[in-house]
Amino acid sequence: MAEEETQAPAAEAESSTQLVEAGKTSKWLTENGFEHEVLEPDHLGVEVLKVDRDLLLPFCTALYAYGFNTLSCQAGYDTGPGGDLVSMYHLIKVGDNVTNPEEVRIKVFLPRNDPRVPSVYWIWKGADWQERESYDMYGIIYEGHPNLKRILMPEDWVGYPLRKDYISPDFYELQDAY
């Protein structure tokens, strides 16, 4: 029994240090000099790549040139109180292979005290309202966005409701009720 107990922690440590294999898009980006980190694929097997915010625009421009012509989704999320905010981009190659298009997901981790990232609006126009929603709900500032203002909450709303450290106000003022 003691021998099995000593092997179990070694097996756990070995499995937690396994490297994630780079996918097709990651290999292409590496060959062309674009620095990034490969994260574990999602549950559907979609490649997930972590990019530094300073490299996001050249990175996304390269992906657009590589054929990722559709921004399927842009979203934000909070990793937890005191943790990073994340801006996520799900890209698809829309072309001849309609039944099984190539997909990739890009994540940019941002410090809570300075959640600034360049806007990808100028690459994919579909980012317009999606970046505004991430700004409104999480406070992620998309630099270079043509109209970055609240889209869901009133303009005078204080705070960002989907942050995990957000404290709800004790009251809500009813405006224009009559």
TORPA-4810 file (N, C-alpha, C, O; in nm, 3 decimals):
<nodes>
NODE_1_0.083_-0.120_0.000_0.000_0.000_0.000_0.086_0.125_0.000_0.054_0.222_-0.068_M
NODE_2_0.196_0.124_0.076_0.283_0.241_0.084_0.346_0.271_-0.052_0.367_0.387_-0.086_A
NODE_3_0.377_0.167_-0.129_0.438_0.186_-0.260_0.339_0.256_-0.354_0.379_0.342_-0.432_E
NODE_4_0.210_0.218_-0.348_0.108_0.280_-0.432_0.091_0.427_-0.395_0.072_0.510_-0.484_E
NODE_5_0.097_0.459_-0.266_0.081_0.597_-0.222_0.195_0.686_-0.271_0.172_0.802_-0.304_E
NODE_6_0.316_0.633_-0.278_0.428_0.713_-0.325_0.424_0.730_-0.476_0.476_0.829_-0.528_T
NODE_7_0.364_0.636_-0.549_0.355_0.649_-0.693_0.245_0.746_-0.735_0.258_0.813_-0.837_Q
NODE_8_0.138_0.755_-0.659_0.027_0.842_-0.695_0.067_0.989_-0.702_0.035_1.055_-0.802_A
NODE_9_0.136_1.046_-0.601_0.175_1.187_-0.613_0.271_1.210_-0.730_0.265_1.315_-0.793_P
NODE_10_0.357_1.115_-0.759_0.449_1.131_-0.871_0.372_1.134_-1.002_0.405_1.212_-1.092_A
NODE_11_0.269_1.050_-1.015_0.187_1.047_-1.137_0.109_1.177_-1.152_0.095_1.230_-1.262_A
NODE_12_0.057_1.230_-1.040_-0.017_1.357_-1.044_0.074_1.471_-1.086_0.035_1.554_-1.168_E
NODE_13_0.195_1.477_-1.032_0.289_1.583_-1.066_0.328_1.574_-1.213_0.342_1.676_-1.281_A
NODE_14_0.345_1.451_-1.263_0.382_1.431_-1.402_0.271_1.478_-1.495_0.299_1.543_-1.596_E
NODE_15_0.145_1.448_-1.462_0.034_1.487_-1.549_0.010_1.638_-1.545_-0.035_1.694_-1.645_S
NODE_16_0.039_1.705_-1.434_0.018_1.849_-1.426_0.126_1.928_-1.498_0.106_2.047_-1.526_S
NODE_17_0.239_1.866_-1.529_0.347_1.937_-1.598_0.354_1.901_-1.746_0.447_1.943_-1.815_T
NODE_18_0.258_1.825_-1.796_0.258_1.790_-1.937_0.234_1.914_-2.021_0.153_2.000_-1.986_Q
NODE_19_0.306_1.923_-2.133_0.291_2.035_-2.222_0.170_2.014_-2.313_0.136_1.902_-2.349_L
NODE_20_0.107_2.125_-2.350_-0.004_2.120_-2.443_0.055_2.128_-2.583_0.135_2.218_-2.613_V
NODE_21_0.016_2.036_-2.669_0.070_2.032_-2.805_0.012_2.147_-2.888_-0.108_2.173_-2.884_E
NODE_22_0.098_2.215_-2.961_0.057_2.325_-3.046_-0.024_2.273_-3.164_0.007_2.169_-3.222_A
NODE_23_-0.130_2.347_-3.198_-0.213_2.310_-3.312_-0.161_2.373_-3.441_-0.057_2.438_-3.443_G
NODE_24_-0.236_2.353_-3.547_-0.198_2.400_-3.680_-0.177_2.552_-3.684_-0.076_2.599_-3.737_K
NODE_25_-0.270_2.627_-3.629_-0.260_2.773_-3.631_-0.144_2.820_-3.546_-0.071_2.910_-3.587_T
NODE_26_-0.126_2.762_-3.429_-0.016_2.799_-3.341_0.119_2.773_-3.409_0.210_2.856_-3.400_S
NODE_27_0.131_2.660_-3.477_0.256_2.629_-3.547_0.283_2.732_-3.657_0.397_2.775_-3.674_K
NODE_28_0.180_2.771_-3.731_0.196_2.871_-3.836_0.241_3.004_-3.778_0.331_3.070_-3.831_W
NODE_29_0.178_3.043_-3.667_0.214_3.169_-3.602_0.359_3.166_-3.552_0.432_3.265_-3.568_L
NODE_30_0.401_3.056_-3.493_0.538_3.042_-3.444_0.637_3.048_-3.560_0.741_3.114_-3.548_T
NODE_31_0.607_2.981_-3.670_0.694_2.984_-3.787_0.712_3.125_-3.842_0.815_3.157_-3.901_E
NODE_32_0.611_3.210_-3.822_0.614_3.346_-3.874_0.653_3.449_-3.768_0.638_3.569_-3.790_N
NODE_33_0.702_3.402_-3.654_0.760_3.491_-3.553_0.662_3.559_-3.459_0.697_3.661_-3.400_G
NODE_34_0.541_3.506_-3.443_0.443_3.565_-3.353_0.445_3.492_-3.219_0.408_3.374_-3.211_F
NODE_35_0.489_3.562_-3.115_0.499_3.503_-2.982_0.361_3.486_-2.920_0.276_3.574_-2.929_E
NODE_36_0.340_3.372_-2.858_0.216_3.343_-2.789_0.237_3.220_-2.701_0.340_3.153_-2.709_H
NODE_37_0.139_3.194_-2.619_0.143_3.075_-2.533_0.024_2.987_-2.571_-0.087_3.036_-2.589_E
NODE_38_0.049_2.858_-2.581_-0.057_2.764_-2.615_-0.124_2.718_-2.486_-0.058_2.667_-2.395_V
NODE_39_-0.256_2.738_-2.478_-0.333_2.693_-2.363_-0.404_2.563_-2.401_-0.406_2.524_-2.518_L
NODE_40_-0.460_2.498_-2.303_-0.532_2.372_-2.327_-0.651_2.397_-2.421_-0.724_2.494_-2.401_E
NODE_41_-0.672_2.311_-2.521_-0.788_2.328_-2.610_-0.918_2.320_-2.531_-0.923_2.260_-2.424_P
NODE_42_-1.023_2.382_-2.586_-1.152_2.375_-2.517_-1.214_2.236_-2.534_-1.153_2.147_-2.594_D
NODE_43_-1.333_2.218_-2.481_-1.397_2.086_-2.481_-1.431_2.035_-2.621_-1.457_1.916_-2.638_H
NODE_44_-1.431_2.123_-2.720_-1.457_2.082_-2.858_-1.329_2.063_-2.938_-1.333_2.027_-3.056_L
NODE_45_-1.215_2.088_-2.875_-1.087_2.072_-2.942_-1.037_2.198_-3.012_-0.940_2.192_-3.087_G
NODE_46_-1.102_2.311_-2.990_-1.061_2.438_-3.052_-0.932_2.486_-2.986_-0.921_2.488_-2.863_V
NODE_47_-0.836_2.526_-3.069_-0.708_2.580_-3.017_-0.735_2.706_-2.936_-0.817_2.790_-2.975_E
NODE_48_-0.665_2.720_-2.824_-0.675_2.840_-2.742_-0.533_2.895_-2.726_-0.443_2.825_-2.680_V
NODE_49_-0.515_3.023_-2.763_-0.384_3.086_-2.760_-0.388_3.210_-2.671_-0.481_3.290_-2.678_L
NODE_50_-0.286_3.224_-2.588_-0.274_3.339_-2.499_-0.175_3.437_-2.563_-0.065_3.399_-2.602_K
NODE_51_-0.216_3.564_-2.572_-0.136_3.667_-2.638_-0.120_3.786_-2.544_-0.212_3.819_-2.469_V
NODE_52_-0.005_3.848_-2.548_0.019_3.970_-2.473_-0.058_4.085_-2.538_-0.068_4.090_-2.661_D
NODE_53_-0.113_4.175_-2.459_-0.195_4.282_-2.515_-0.120_4.371_-2.612_-0.180_4.426_-2.705_R
NODE_54_0.011_4.387_-2.593_0.090_4.471_-2.683_0.106_4.407_-2.821_0.135_4.476_-2.918_D
NODE_55_0.087_4.278_-2.830_0.104_4.206_-2.957_-0.029_4.170_-3.022_-0.031_4.109_-3.129_L
NODE_56_-0.141_4.207_-2.959_-0.272_4.164_-3.009_-0.299_4.211_-3.152_-0.342_4.130_-3.234_L
NODE_57_-0.277_4.337_-3.184_-0.310_4.385_-3.319_-0.227_4.320_-3.428_-0.285_4.275_-3.527_L
NODE_58_-0.093_4.314_-3.416_-0.020_4.243_-3.522_-0.056_4.095_-3.528_-0.059_4.036_-3.636_P
NODE_59_-0.084_4.035_-3.415_-0.124_3.895_-3.407_-0.255_3.872_-3.482_-0.265_3.781_-3.565_F
NODE_60_-0.355_3.956_-3.454_-0.485_3.942_-3.519_-0.478_3.978_-3.667_-0.548_3.917_-3.749_C
NODE_61_-0.395_4.074_-3.702_-0.378_4.108_-3.843_-0.320_3.989_-3.919_-0.363_3.960_-4.031_T
NODE_62_-0.225_3.921_-3.859_-0.166_3.801_-3.921_-0.272_3.691_-3.935_-0.278_3.625_-4.038_A
NODE_63_-0.354_3.672_-3.832_-0.459_3.570_-3.839_-0.561_3.604_-3.949_-0.610_3.515_-4.018_L
NODE_64_-0.592_3.732_-3.964_-0.684_3.774_-4.070_-0.623_3.742_-4.206_-0.692_3.690_-4.295_Y
NODE_65_-0.495_3.773_-4.223_-0.426_3.744_-4.349_-0.417_3.593_-4.374_-0.415_3.548_-4.488_A
NODE_66_-0.411_3.515_-4.266_-0.403_3.368_-4.274_-0.539_3.307_-4.311_-0.547_3.189_-4.344_Y
NODE_67_-0.646_3.389_-4.306_-0.777_3.340_-4.348_-0.886_3.347_-4.244_-1.001_3.314_-4.274_G
NODE_68_-0.855_3.387_-4.122_-0.957_3.397_-4.018_-1.033_3.528_-4.040_-1.001_3.631_-3.980_F
NODE_69_-1.133_3.521_-4.128_-1.204_3.639_-4.172_-1.330_3.671_-4.092_-1.397_3.769_-4.121_N
NODE_70_-1.363_3.589_-3.993_-1.485_3.611_-3.916_-1.456_3.608_-3.766_-1.398_3.513_-3.714_T
NODE_71_-1.498_3.715_-3.699_-1.496_3.719_-3.553_-1.631_3.667_-3.508_-1.731_3.739_-3.511_L
NODE_72_-1.635_3.543_-3.465_-1.760_3.479_-3.424_-1.809_3.536_-3.292_-1.929_3.558_-3.272_S
NODE_73_-1.715_3.560_-3.201_-1.752_3.609_-3.068_-1.635_3.682_-3.005_-1.520_3.640_-3.016_C
NODE_74_-1.665_3.792_-2.940_-1.569_3.861_-2.854_-1.640_3.872_-2.721_-1.756_3.912_-2.715_Q
NODE_75_-1.571_3.838_-2.614_-1.633_3.844_-2.482_-1.528_3.874_-2.377_-1.408_3.863_-2.403_A
NODE_76_-1.573_3.911_-2.261_-1.485_3.931_-2.148_-1.528_3.838_-2.036_-1.641_3.790_-2.032_G
NODE_77_-1.434_3.813_-1.944_-1.471_3.743_-1.822_-1.371_3.777_-1.713_-1.261_3.825_-1.739_Y
NODE_78_-1.412_3.751_-1.591_-1.334_3.782_-1.473_-1.284_3.651_-1.412_-1.363_3.560_-1.389_D
NODE_79_-1.153_3.641_-1.387_-1.098_3.517_-1.331_-1.123_3.505_-1.181_-1.099_3.399_-1.124_T
NODE_80_-1.170_3.611_-1.118_-1.200_3.606_-0.975_-1.157_3.733_-0.905_-1.078_3.810_-0.960_G
NODE_81_-1.208_3.758_-0.785_-1.173_3.879_-0.713_-1.021_3.895_-0.699_-0.952_3.806_-0.650_P
NODE_82_-0.971_4.009_-0.743_-0.828_4.035_-0.737_-0.750_3.975_-0.853_-0.632_4.006_-0.871_G
NODE_83_-0.815_3.890_-0.934_-0.749_3.826_-1.047_-0.758_3.909_-1.174_-0.805_4.023_-1.172_G
NODE_84_-0.714_3.851_-1.281_-0.714_3.920_-1.410_-0.853_3.923_-1.473_-0.940_3.842_-1.441_D
NODE_85_-0.869_4.020_-1.563_-0.983_4.023_-1.653_-0.932_3.967_-1.785_-0.815_3.983_-1.819_L
NODE_86_-1.019_3.902_-1.860_-0.977_3.839_-1.985_-1.066_3.887_-2.099_-1.188_3.889_-2.087_V
NODE_87_-1.001_3.927_-2.208_-1.072_3.958_-2.331_-1.048_3.841_-2.425_-0.933_3.807_-2.453_S
NODE_88_-1.157_3.778_-2.474_-1.148_3.657_-2.554_-1.206_3.682_-2.693_-1.306_3.753_-2.708_M
NODE_89_-1.141_3.624_-2.793_-1.184_3.639_-2.932_-1.192_3.500_-2.995_-1.095_3.425_-2.993_Y
NODE_90_-1.308_3.467_-3.052_-1.325_3.337_-3.119_-1.331_3.365_-3.269_-1.423_3.432_-3.317_H
NODE_91_-1.232_3.314_-3.342_-1.219_3.341_-3.485_-1.247_3.216_-3.567_-1.218_3.104_-3.524_L
NODE_92_-1.303_3.237_-3.686_-1.337_3.127_-3.775_-1.291_3.162_-3.917_-1.300_3.276_-3.961_I
NODE_93_-1.241_3.060_-3.986_-1.211_3.071_-4.130_-1.337_3.033_-4.205_-1.371_2.915_-4.214_K
NODE_94_-1.406_3.131_-4.258_-1.524_3.103_-4.338_-1.480_3.099_-4.483_-1.428_3.197_-4.536_V
NODE_95_-1.502_2.986_-4.545_-1.459_2.969_-4.684_-1.527_2.850_-4.746_-1.648_2.830_-4.729_G
NODE_96_-1.450_2.770_-4.817_-1.505_2.654_-4.888_-1.549_2.543_-4.794_-1.645_2.471_-4.823_D
NODE_97_-1.479_2.527_-4.681_-1.511_2.419_-4.587_-1.617_2.465_-4.488_-1.587_2.495_-4.373_N
NODE_98_-1.741_2.469_-4.533_-1.851_2.521_-4.452_-1.890_2.425_-4.341_-1.934_2.468_-4.235_V
NODE_99_-1.876_2.296_-4.365_-1.922_2.198_-4.266_-1.826_2.185_-4.148_-1.869_2.151_-4.038_T
NODE_100_-1.697_2.210_-4.168_-1.600_2.196_-4.060_-1.494_2.306_-4.069_-1.378_2.278_-4.100_N
NODE_101_-1.533_2.432_-4.043_-1.438_2.541_-4.059_-1.331_2.538_-3.950_-1.353_2.487_-3.841_P
NODE_102_-1.215_2.593_-3.983_-1.106_2.602_-3.886_-1.139_2.713_-3.785_-1.189_2.819_-3.823_E
NODE_103_-1.111_2.687_-3.658_-1.143_2.783_-3.552_-1.021_2.801_-3.461_-0.937_2.712_-3.450_E
NODE_104_-1.014_2.917_-3.398_-0.911_2.944_-3.298_-0.968_3.045_-3.198_-1.050_3.130_-3.233_V
NODE_105_-0.924_3.033_-3.075_-0.967_3.126_-2.971_-0.844_3.197_-2.915_-0.746_3.132_-2.880_R
NODE_106_-0.851_3.330_-2.907_-0.742_3.412_-2.856_-0.785_3.468_-2.721_-0.897_3.516_-2.706_I
NODE_107_-0.694_3.463_-2.622_-0.722_3.521_-2.491_-0.611_3.619_-2.454_-0.493_3.592_-2.471_K
NODE_108_-0.656_3.734_-2.403_-0.563_3.836_-2.355_-0.595_3.858_-2.207_-0.705_3.903_-2.173_V
NODE_109_-0.500_3.827_-2.119_-0.519_3.845_-1.975_-0.473_3.985_-1.937_-0.362_4.027_-1.971_F
NODE_110_-0.561_4.058_-1.867_-0.536_4.198_-1.835_-0.539_4.220_-1.684_-0.626_4.166_-1.616_L
NODE_111_-0.445_4.298_-1.632_-0.450_4.327_-1.488_-0.574_4.409_-1.454_-0.613_4.499_-1.529_P
NODE_112_-0.635_4.378_-1.343_-0.758_4.445_-1.300_-0.740_4.596_-1.286_-0.832_4.673_-1.314_R
NODE_113_-0.621_4.639_-1.243_-0.599_4.782_-1.220_-0.567_4.859_-1.349_-0.563_4.982_-1.346_N
NODE_114_-0.545_4.790_-1.461_-0.519_4.855_-1.590_-0.569_4.766_-1.704_-0.489_4.711_-1.779_D
NODE_115_-0.702_4.753_-1.716_-0.757_4.660_-1.817_-0.770_4.724_-1.956_-0.880_4.740_-2.008_P
NODE_116_-0.658_4.760_-2.013_-0.656_4.823_-2.146_-0.605_4.723_-2.250_-0.511_4.649_-2.226_R
NODE_117_-0.671_4.724_-2.365_-0.632_4.637_-2.475_-0.671_4.708_-2.605_-0.772_4.778_-2.608_V
NODE_118_-0.593_4.692_-2.712_-0.632_4.755_-2.838_-0.761_4.695_-2.894_-0.787_4.576_-2.878_P
NODE_119_-0.840_4.778_-2.958_-0.963_4.732_-3.022_-0.930_4.661_-3.152_-0.841_4.703_-3.226_S
NODE_120_-1.002_4.552_-3.179_-0.986_4.482_-3.307_-1.096_4.524_-3.405_-1.114_4.460_-3.509_V
NODE_121_-1.168_4.631_-3.372_-1.275_4.681_-3.457_-1.227_4.707_-3.599_-1.300_4.683_-3.695_Y
NODE_122_-1.105_4.755_-3.613_-1.054_4.793_-3.745_-1.016_4.670_-3.828_-0.991_4.683_-3.948_W
NODE_123_-1.011_4.553_-3.766_-0.986_4.428_-3.840_-1.119_4.357_-3.868_-1.145_4.316_-3.981_I
NODE_124_-1.201_4.343_-3.765_-1.333_4.281_-3.777_-1.437_4.379_-3.723_-1.442_4.405_-3.603_W
NODE_125_-1.518_4.433_-3.811_-1.620_4.532_-3.771_-1.722_4.473_-3.673_-1.786_4.548_-3.600_K
NODE_126_-1.736_4.342_-3.672_-1.829_4.277_-3.580_-1.791_4.293_-3.433_-1.870_4.259_-3.345_G
NODE_127_-1.671_4.344_-3.407_-1.627_4.365_-3.269_-1.692_4.487_-3.206_-1.681_4.507_-3.085_A
NODE_128_-1.759_4.570_-3.284_-1.813_4.697_-3.236_-1.897_4.682_-3.109_-1.856_4.728_-3.003_D
NODE_129_-2.010_4.619_-3.118_-2.099_4.609_-3.003_-2.048_4.509_-2.900_-2.075_4.523_-2.781_W
NODE_130_-1.974_4.409_-2.946_-1.923_4.309_-2.853_-1.819_4.371_-2.758_-1.821_4.344_-2.638_Q
NODE_131_-1.730_4.454_-2.812_-1.633_4.523_-2.725_-1.702_4.622_-2.633_-1.661_4.641_-2.519_E
NODE_132_-1.806_4.685_-2.682_-1.882_4.778_-2.597_-1.947_4.704_-2.480_-1.951_4.757_-2.369_R
NODE_133_-1.997_4.584_-2.505_-2.058_4.506_-2.398_-1.953_4.464_-2.294_-1.979_4.472_-2.174_E
NODE_134_-1.835_4.421_-2.340_-1.728_4.384_-2.246_-1.683_4.505_-2.165_-1.651_4.493_-2.047_S
NODE_135_-1.681_4.621_-2.228_-1.647_4.744_-2.156_-1.753_4.774_-2.050_-1.721_4.805_-1.936_Y
NODE_136_-1.878_4.765_-2.089_-1.990_4.799_-2.001_-1.999_4.704_-1.882_-2.025_4.749_-1.770_D
NODE_137_-1.979_4.576_-1.904_-1.997_4.477_-1.797_-1.872_4.451_-1.713_-1.883_4.418_-1.595_M
NODE_138_-1.751_4.466_-1.773_-1.627_4.432_-1.703_-1.530_4.550_-1.687_-1.436_4.542_-1.608_Y
NODE_139_-1.553_4.658_-1.761_-1.462_4.772_-1.752_-1.335_4.755_-1.833_-1.237_4.825_-1.807_G
NODE_140_-1.334_4.665_-1.929_-1.217_4.648_-2.016_-1.220_4.762_-2.118_-1.320_4.781_-2.188_I
NODE_141_-1.112_4.837_-2.125_-1.106_4.954_-2.213_-1.040_4.913_-2.345_-0.925_4.871_-2.348_I
NODE_142_-1.115_4.927_-2.453_-1.068_4.891_-2.587_-1.018_5.017_-2.655_-1.095_5.095_-2.711_Y
NODE_143_-0.887_5.036_-2.650_-0.826_5.156_-2.704_-0.838_5.158_-2.856_-0.808_5.059_-2.924_E
NODE_144_-0.882_5.271_-2.909_-0.899_5.286_-3.053_-1.040_5.251_-3.101_-1.068_5.264_-3.220_G
NODE_145_-1.127_5.209_-3.011_-1.265_5.179_-3.049_-1.335_5.311_-3.086_-1.318_5.409_-3.014_H
NODE_146_-1.412_5.316_-3.195_-1.470_5.442_-3.240_-1.583_5.497_-3.153_-1.613_5.616_-3.162_P
NODE_147_-1.646_5.415_-3.070_-1.761_5.462_-2.993_-1.772_5.382_-2.862_-1.875_5.320_-2.836_N
NODE_148_-1.667_5.384_-2.782_-1.666_5.303_-2.660_-1.746_5.373_-2.551_-1.696_5.461_-2.481_L
NODE_149_-1.871_5.332_-2.537_-1.956_5.383_-2.430_-2.050_5.272_-2.388_-2.061_5.169_-2.456_K
NODE_150_-2.118_5.292_-2.277_-2.206_5.188_-2.225_-2.314_5.153_-2.326_-2.363_5.238_-2.400_R
NODE_151_-2.349_5.024_-2.327_-2.448_4.976_-2.423_-2.568_4.913_-2.351_-2.678_4.913_-2.405_I
NODE_152_-2.547_4.858_-2.231_-2.654_4.792_-2.156_-2.696_4.869_-2.031_-2.814_4.873_-1.996_L
NODE_153_-2.602_4.930_-1.964_-2.629_5.001_-1.840_-2.644_5.150_-1.870_-2.595_5.198_-1.972_M
NODE_154_-2.712_5.225_-1.782_-2.722_5.370_-1.802_-2.582_5.434_-1.799_-2.492_5.384_-1.731_P
NODE_155_-2.566_5.544_-1.872_-2.436_5.611_-1.881_-2.379_5.649_-1.745_-2.257_5.648_-1.727_E
NODE_156_-2.466_5.682_-1.647_-2.417_5.727_-1.516_-2.401_5.612_-1.417_-2.379_5.636_-1.298_D
NODE_157_-2.410_5.487_-1.462_-2.397_5.371_-1.373_-2.255_5.364_-1.318_-2.158_5.385_-1.391_W
NODE_158_-2.244_5.335_-1.191_-2.113_5.325_-1.126_-2.075_5.178_-1.114_-2.150_5.098_-1.058_V
NODE_159_-1.958_5.142_-1.165_-1.908_5.006_-1.154_-1.939_4.920_-1.275_-2.000_4.965_-1.373_G
NODE_160_-1.895_4.796_-1.266_-1.908_4.701_-1.376_-1.974_4.574_-1.322_-1.908_4.496_-1.254_Y
NODE_161_-2.102_4.553_-1.352_-2.184_4.451_-1.286_-2.138_4.306_-1.296_-2.173_4.227_-1.208_P
NODE_162_-2.062_4.267_-1.396_-2.023_4.127_-1.407_-1.886_4.097_-1.346_-1.840_3.982_-1.350_L
NODE_163_-1.821_4.197_-1.291_-1.696_4.169_-1.218_-1.732_4.094_-1.090_-1.833_4.124_-1.026_R
NODE_164_-1.650_4.000_-1.054_-1.681_3.916_-0.938_-1.666_3.990_-0.805_-1.713_3.942_-0.702_K
NODE_165_-1.601_4.107_-0.807_-1.590_4.186_-0.684_-1.688_4.303_-0.683_-1.676_4.393_-0.600_D
NODE_166_-1.783_4.304_-0.775_-1.882_4.412_-0.784_-1.979_4.402_-0.668_-2.027_4.294_-0.634_Y
NODE_167_-2.007_4.515_-0.607_-2.104_4.521_-0.497_-2.228_4.593_-0.549_-2.221_4.708_-0.593_I
NODE_168_-2.341_4.524_-0.545_-2.466_4.581_-0.595_-2.511_4.696_-0.507_-2.497_4.690_-0.385_S
NODE_169_-2.566_4.801_-0.568_-2.618_4.911_-0.487_-2.738_4.866_-0.404_-2.809_4.773_-0.442_P
NODE_170_-2.760_4.933_-0.291_-2.871_4.897_-0.203_-3.006_4.937_-0.260_-3.109_4.882_-0.219_D
NODE_171_-3.007_5.030_-0.354_-3.133_5.075_-0.411_-3.113_5.104_-0.560_-3.002_5.127_-0.606_F
NODE_172_-3.222_5.101_-0.630_-3.222_5.138_-0.771_-3.321_5.251_-0.791_-3.436_5.242_-0.746_Y
NODE_173_-3.279_5.354_-0.856_-3.367_5.468_-0.881_-3.452_5.439_-1.004_-3.399_5.408_-1.111_E
NODE_174_-3.581_5.450_-0.988_-3.671_5.430_-1.102_-3.680_5.562_-1.177_-3.722_5.663_-1.120_L
NODE_175_-3.642_5.562_-1.301_-3.648_5.682_-1.380_-3.756_5.668_-1.485_-3.778_5.559_-1.538_Q
NODE_176_-3.823_5.777_-1.514_-3.927_5.780_-1.614_-4.034_5.673_-1.590_-4.084_5.612_-1.684_D
NODE_177_-4.068_5.651_-1.464_-4.168_5.550_-1.431_-4.309_5.598_-1.462_-4.401_5.517_-1.479_A
NODE_178_-4.327_5.728_-1.470_-4.462_5.779_-1.493_-4.470_5.853_-1.623_-4.576_5.903_-1.659_Y
</nodes>
